[in-house]
């Protein structure tokens, strides 16, 4: 792959969620640089988790709309990050939220 793999990261209890850690592990197996998109801001604990999973770049989207879950708003942030990074793949955990956001992403990039 020529561009990075972008991982949509969900947080839980101030850390990267278990399912997002699994997504980061899958991304690492794809052999490209890993970028992570964290919605709603990044703190030291999230940065430390990202480093532990080989993330090269952490992107944060801090728009007010992202504080509450909205598939459309999360997908807009993801689309913008895909375009900015020229990501060649997007990975997310198998949660209902991530699945819905990826469906929005696919519809917008089709």
C-alpha positions, 0 to 999 in steps of 0.5 A: 500500500502506498498511503497510510492505514487510517483507524477510527478509534473509539474511547472507553474510560479515557483510553482506547477501547479494546475493540479499537485496539484490535482494529489497530492490531489488524491495521499493523498487519497491513504493512503500512504506516498507521494513522488514528482518528480520535473524535472529541480530543486526545489526552495523554492516556490515548496518546500512550495507547496509540504509541503502544500499538504502533500509531505513527500519527494521531489525528483529532477531530474536536468539532462540538457535533462530535461530542454526541454520537452522530453517524453523519458527523463522525463520517464527515470527520472520517472523510476529511481525514481520509482526504487529508492523509490520502489513506489507502485503507480505513479500519474500525472496530466491529461496533455498531457505531463503527459499522454505521460510520463506515457505511456512511464513509462508503456511501460518500466515497463511492 
